[in-house]
């Protein structure tokens, strides 16, 4: 499966990343969510605030420390139009490691 190259601009939770198309003006951003894994959620400050789930913060920090500002490849799998969310896989590093697999290996996610 061919993928698209991006830079990681932000990590909103352990399974959701804000990606930036490199060398593109004006900047083009894309928010993507990992497919195939269940990752604990980080609290959100919405009209109805939520609580951090156990290990949600650790999962977010694991991804942030590993990938912020780094190049990744996004492999799109599907889109849920109702919530305008793109799902797929993220690979990174010279060995093209899979982020979902790394989260599961660290005990920070469960496969679906």
N, C-alpha and C positions, 0 to 999 in steps of 0.2 A: 504494500500500500504506500503510494507516494505521499509525501507530506509537504507542508509549507513551512518555510523558515521564518522565525520571529525572534524578538528579544523579549525577555520577561520584564515587564514594567512594574507589576505589582502582584501580590498574592492576597486575595481576600479571605480565603479559607484553604484548608488542606487540599481541597479538590477543585478550587476555582482560581484561575489565573487571568491577569490582564496582560495581553500580549501586544507588542508593538511591531509593525512592519518596519524592518531596518531600512535606513536611507530613503525614506519616503516623506515628501513634503507636499501638502500638509500631513502631519502625523496620522497614521491609520492605526486604530486600536481595535482589538477583538477580545471579548471576554469568553473564555472557554471553561468547561467543566469536564473533569475526568469521567469517562464512561467505564462501567464495569466494576466500580468499587464504591463502598459506602464508607465515607470519612466523617468523623465527628465534626459537628458544626461549631463555629465560633459565634458568640453572641452578636446580634445586630441591633442597632438603635433605630428601630422602625416605630411606627405608631403604637405597635404592640411589641415592646422590647422582649428579646429572647435571652436565654441563659447559655453560657458556654456548656457544651456537652463535654464529658470527661475525655481528655486528650485532644480536644479540638484545637486548643492553643498550641500544643506540642506539634500536632500535624501541620498547622500553618507555619510555625517557625522552622520545622524541618524543610519544608518546601522553599520558604523564603531564603533561608541561609544557603541552600543548595543552588537556587536558580535565579535569584534577583539579579538583573543586569546581564544575564548570560543568554547565549543563543540556544534555542530549542527548535524542535520540529514538531508541528502539530499535525496529527493525522485525523481528519474529520470523519466521524462515524454517522452522526445523525443530528437533526435539529428538532427541538420541540417548539413549534411555532407559537403555541398558546402562551408560553412564558419567554419566548424569544431567546432561547438558550441553545448554544452549540455544545455538543458532546463529542469527545474523541480521546485519543491517546497523545501523551507528550513524551517525546524521547529527547535525551540530552547527552552531552559528553561525547568523547571520541568513540566510546563503545556503543553509543546510541541506547543507553539504559532507558527502561520504561519507568516513568514516574509512578504509575499505579502499582507496579510490581515492587518498587522500592518502598512505597508506603506500607504495603502489606508485609514485606520482609521486616520492616521496623516495628511492626505491631501497631501501626497507626491507622490502618484501614482494614476492611473486610471485603473479600471478593463478593460480587453479587451473583 
